[in-house]
Amino acid sequence: MLHQLRLDAAENAFFLRELENVEARLYETSYPELKYDRLIPTENGFDPGALSLIYRELRQVGGAKVISDKSKRLPRVDIVGTENATPVKPLGASFGYSIQELKAAAKVGRSLDQARANAARESILRLLDSIAAIGDSESGIKGLLNHSSVTGTTAPATGTGSSTHWHDKTAALILDDLNLGVSTIRGNTLGVEAPDTLLLPEAEYTRIAQLRADTTSDLTVLKFFLATNPWVKNVEPWHYLSTAGGGSTQRMFFYRRDPSKVKLRNPGGYEQLPPQEDGLEFVVPCWMTTAGIIFYKPLSAYYLDGI
């Protein structure tokens, strides 16, 4: 508790004022790119006390039919939902200052070390980035790239020596794989769903960004795919995909970046708590909570492995 801090009045006022400054500067600091909040629709801070979240995966049943002009009973269409629960888990880290550091800083009016607070926040956000991508099997939290509700298959073995790998495939065969995920989603949903985003392992993204679509064109496979596929508008690399597939194989992932289809839900946003006395230092706990990835429309996504 704050009243237990063993500092004199001036030192205590300095410490609390400096902690406020440290927290304010946290949100002005630039961090190395974390992709989760750019690649995944994210909802933060809506129910910090939640222990679990209940959500429904929805699908349409029934459909219209040709009827007579005197029909009294029209075909019914409905939405069927499968109810699911996902745990909410806390993510935590801390930083601290020794009593001697605080007294010395207060004596000369020196600002407290900001780097420790930055490191605590970045470590939590990097953990969240990993959980958003591949989940956490121990806690049961699900990730975007290996979610049990999303279906998938292995890329066709059409390469040299019946290989599924892109380094054994021509540009035309790679384009077939790129279009396969899109056509599968369209076919499985009778044209209702269409992916707008494709995520690839780093090496495979680089390959299609450099490989020419054919010998007579200056277009790369990547540019040709984006120019000719009517649905996908964004293709991006994410390093987690290099081992996200079955048996730790490479995986590509097709999905619609739409909060009505998929969302990362973090009930408690990042929070820096009041300092706690611990021996000869004051420790500042930091935390947030997450429920991981929720797919409301899992048929809007698809995995293709072995590339």
N, C-alpha and C positions, 0 to 999 in steps of 0.2 A: 504494500500500500504506500501511497505517496508520503503520508505523514510519518512513515518509519525510516525515511531516508536520513542517514546519519551524516548530514552536512549542515554547516551553519546556514543562517537565513540567506545570506548573500549568495553562497555557493548553491543552495537549493534553488533559488530564483534563477540563477544563471543556468543551471542544469535543465530545468523545465523549459525555459525560454529557448535554449539551444536545441532541445528535443523537438520542439515545435518547428524550428527552422529546418532541422534535419528532415522531418516528415514533409514539409513543404517542398524542399529541394528534391525529394525522391521523385516527384511527378514532373520535374523539369529535366531529369537525366535521360539521355538517349542510351538505349540498350541495344546489343546485337539483335538482329532480326529474329523475332519469334513469329511463326507463321499462323499459329492457331486462330488468332482473332481476325486474320485476314482471309483465311481459307474456310472458316467455319462460322456460320451465324452464331453469335454468342449472347447469352443473357446473364447479366451479373446482378448480384445483390438484391434479389427479390424476396428471400425468406431465410435470413441467416440462421434461424433456429431449426431448420428442417433436418431430420435424420434420414429421411428417404423421400423419394419422389415417385408418385404414381402417374403413369402416362398411358395413352392408348395408341396402338398402331392401327391405322384405319384402312379399310378397303371397301370398295363399292361392290354390292351384290345386286343381281337382278338387272333388268334393262327393258327398254321400250320394245314393243312389237306392233306389227300391223294389226289394226283393229277395225271393226265395223262402225258405221256411223251411229249405231244404236247401242254400242257397248256400254254396259253398266259397271263392269269390273275391269278396271285398267291394270295393266302390269305394274307391279310394285318395284320400286327402286329404293334401296336402303344402304346405310353405312354400317358395317360391322366392325367393331373395335375389339382388339385383344388387349386386355389390361396387363400392364407390366409394372414392376417396381425396380428402382435402382437405388443403391445406397448413396448417401451423401457423406463424404469423407473430408476431414480437415487436412490441410497441407501447412506445414509449419517450419519456421527457422527462427533464429534469434541473433542478436548482436549485443555487445556490451562494452562498458567502460569501467576501468578500475577506479577505486576511490582516489588513488594517487593521481591518475590522469585527470579526473574531474577537478580536484583541488588545484592542480598546476594550471589547468586551462582557465579556471575561474580567476586565479591570481593575476594572470597576464591578459585576460580577456580574449583568449584564443578560441576560435570556433572548434567545436567537436568534430572528430573525424567523420566525414560524410561517407567514405568508401565502405564502411562496415554496414551501414544501413542499405546502401546500394546493393551490396553483395547479398544481403538477406532477401531483399525483394526479388532480385534477379534469380536467385536459386529457387524460390517458390514459383516464379513464372516459368522457368525452364522445366521444372517438374510438371507444371500444368500443361506446357507445350507437349511433353512426352505422353502424358495421360490422354490429352485430346487426340493424339495421333494413334496410340496403340493401347490405351487403357492401362489398367493395373489388375492383373489376374488375382493377386492375393486379396484385394479388397472387393473384387467383383465389379469394378468400374469399367465400362466399355469405351473403346476408342473408335475413331472414324475409320481407320484402315484395316481393322480386323473384327468388325462387329458381327456378332452371331446372327443378327437378323438379315444381313445382306448376303445375297447369293453370289456365286461366281463359278469360274471354271478355269482350266489350264489352257493356255494359248495353243492353237493347233500346231502339231509337229510337222510343219511344212518347210522347215529350213534344211540346210545341208545335213545329210545324215539323219533326216527326220527329227531335227532339233527344234525345240520351241524357242530357243534364245535368239534375240534380235541380231547378235553378232554373226549368226549363221543364216540370216534371212536377207533377201533383197529388199529394196525400197518398196516394191509393189506388195510383197508379203507383209511387211511391217504396216503398210497402209491398211491391208486387210484386217490385221489385228486391231488397229485403231478404230476402224469402223465397226468391228464385231461387237464391242461393248455397247456402242450406241444402238445398233440394230437389235441387240438382245433386249435392252430396256424397252425400246419401242415395241418389239414383238410381244414381250411378256405382259405388257400393260395395254395392248391393243391401241397403241398410239397415244395413250393418256399422258404418260410420262416421257420426258426427254431430258437428258443430261446437258448441262451447259458448261461443265468444268471437267477436266481430266488431269489427274495427278500422276506423276511418273517418278521413278528413281532418278537420282542425279545423272548417272551415266547414260541412261536411256534417253533422258531429255536432251542431253548434250549430243547424243548420236543423231537423233532426228532433226536437231537444230542445225546440223552440219551436213548430213547426207542429202544429196540431190535426189529429187523425186524420180527423175529419169535423166538419161544422158543428153537429152536435147533441151532441157529446161534449167533455168537458173534458180527455180524455186526449190527450197529444201522440203523434205518430207513434212516437217512441222508447218511450214507456211502453206503447202499444198493441202494438207488436211484441214487447216483452219479455213482455207478459201473454199473448199468443196463440201465439207460436212455442214449440213444446214442447222445443226443443233449446238455443237460444242463451240464456245466462243473464247474459252480460256484454257490454256495448257500450262501447267507449272510443275517444277520439280519439288520434291520433299524427300529428304534423305531417309526417313523412316521406311519408305517403300522398298528399300533395297533388301530388307529381310522380313517384310510384313506378310508375304505369301505363305502357303502351306509348306511345311518343312523348311522354313526360313528362306524361301525363294523370293525372287523379285516379283513385285505386284504392281499393276496399274489399276487406277480407281476412277470410275466414272460416276458422277453425281450431279445433282442440281443444287447449287448454292443458294438455298431458299429456306428461311426459318420455318416454313410450314412443312418442309420435308425432313430437315435434320437440324439439330441445335446442340451447342455445348452449353450446359446450364451450370452456373456457379452461384449457388444461393448466397454465400457470403463473399463479398468482394474483399480485396486485399486490405488488411488492417494492421496498423502498428499499435500495440497495446502499451499501457503505462509501464514504466520501469519497475523491476522487482529486485529487491536486495538479495544477493546470493554471495555470502562470504564477504570478500573484499572487493566485490564489483557490483555494478548494477546492470542487470540483463534486461533487454527490451525484446519481448516475444513478438513475433509477427506471424500472421496466419491468414488463410482464406479457406473456403470450402468449395468442393466441386462434386457434381453428380456425373460428370463425364458426358459422353455423347448419347443423345436420344434420337432415334430414327422414328419419325411419325409415319413416313411413307418409305419403308425399306426397299420397295420395288423400284424406287426412283434412282437406285444406286446399283453398281455392279463391280465385281472384282475380276481381273484377268491375270493369272499367275504364270510364272515360268518364262517371262520375257527376258 
